[in-house]
Amino acid sequence: QGEFVLATCAGTFAVHACHQPASWTIGVSITTAFAIKSAAGTFKIIDGALPPFPPESGVTVGGTKGNKITFPTGEVVVVGQSSVRKAGRLTVRLPATCCGNVAGLCGHYNPDADFRDVYTNSTGGVGTYPKNRWRGPYGGAYQRDFAESWKLLPSDATAVFDSTECPPATAPPVYPSEPPMPFSGCPDGLEEQAKAQCPQGRLYDNCVT
């Protein structure tokens, strides 16, 4: 819970996200707001509402839904809706000059290392975390050592949100255990029977997980 660095490029451009606990389960958060720090200024997107961009900033807003923000230095941010929040999704596109200089929850985009250091935390430590049935790491060491390292307190110099816009956690974080793999507790033979009922093609993986 709190403000996290989503992606930053060499300290010149950064996107922060506010994560707050989901009401329907423990150990899962939802995104309630975003903030963009750039040479053109700092802009906050709260509850899906885009802020005004002064003409002198050089920032333009376009796209078929009016949700594509283009910065004069080449960065592009597209704000989307999730099933639970107006500002629950966001796409960040960075220029080629950021290659190898990206950090944050989105990972360290470094083709020269064959992306082996994608989970580089805020202190430079590199972790390797197993994928689960959602095809990505979850909970445990991933959350403790990687995700939590990118959390900012309202008092931090690089923080953007105040405590009313993005309330920080008031208790130690809960690190959920990795969810069990599909069929891990099923009797022998049931997995094969269940998989045989799943449609072949692009929906197969979603069916068996």
Disulfide bonds with the S-S distance in Angstrom:
Cys9-Cys98 2.07
Cys18-Cys166 2.23
Cys198-Cys207 2.00
